[in-house]
Amino acid sequence: MNSANIDQDRPLRIATRESPLAMWQAHYVAAKLLACGVETTLVPLVSGGDTDMRPIDGTRQVGLFTKRIQQALVDDEADIAVHSLKDLPTAADERFVLAAVAERETVTDSFVTLDGKSLSDLAEGAKVGTGSTRRVAQLKSLRPDLEILPIRGNVQTRLSKLASGEFAAIVLAEAGLLRLEMDDVKRVSFSLDEMLPAPGQGALGIEVRANEPVVLEAVSKLDDLATRLSVTTERTILAALHGGCLAPIAAYSQATMSNDQVELTVKARVMSVDGQQRLEETASASFANDSDVTGMVDKAADLGRQVADRFREAGAEALIQSAR
């Protein structure tokens, strides 16, 4: 890939999907960069995941929402790509650098109904919509009597399907509802014991071309180290288990940082799609909070690999394979 000629006098171009939530994310990044003295302009694009409404399966899920945005970097349509980090494949691509992981929003999932019912209030056999195998497995573990059906589309599209009576309830990431200021949407937040999030959920991943140091330097100012460490642990678990977006793998890591120390904890879960089998691991690590950011990120990845090793020893690969 040829290096584009970055003119520091022109605005940096931010590639984003056209959905309202993706546009919010891009505007958020643009505002953060402007606060750092960097002007930007948005390049709205349509991804395959926005136009193909078929249920996501094992042949189509990887990069469904991110490939078109990354291609904009390759083709020099844009300088910066903004992703929901949970959608970004974990496989390394030497063409790109994850220049920043912005400060994280809440990681919880929300149970959304027209009248504010909780999961336990729902009638037996009621239809619940979700496009996530991770959510399907955890819902079936909590309420095996429910009919869990696939649902696609942006937040507004899913809410319209709920309003039309197609579903009695749907499950959405609370972060998206908060970012879109949808305070009127009636929902009940799941506890983390009930519904552990996807690796990277609630975080924004900001990619640039690997051969653009000027853009990398500008965007890296938005990196939140505590979030970077947490999502590195989560995404390493997913990558080490070769899970991909489809596998029923959940993980949540938290980094507590003092002036001289980092305390990193993680809880992860691998389940069968029917919710009947569950493997769970927790782990922690402590290390110095110093100027060696790369070293700290490596330690976060080490913690993720340790958890993945434990899952493999417990038989997680069979559960993951059964979901494909």
Disulfide bonds with the S-S distance in Angstrom:
none
